[in-house]
């Protein structure tokens, strides 16, 4: 089960930046490596942030 937290930001630009920061943090954690469970959790978190960015129209 994936814990989904609401975005911390009100405006879409701030939300987009927040999602980008989270993706960078997740990518850095993924480069460190770890158990398969940890890597799967990181993939799910990254997918969540990418989907939220798409929904909010980030980068369009």
Buried (B, 14 or more C-beta within 10 A) or exposed (E): EEEEEEBEBEEEEEBBEBBBEBBEBBEEBBEEEEEEEEEEBBEBBBEBBBEBBEEBEBEE
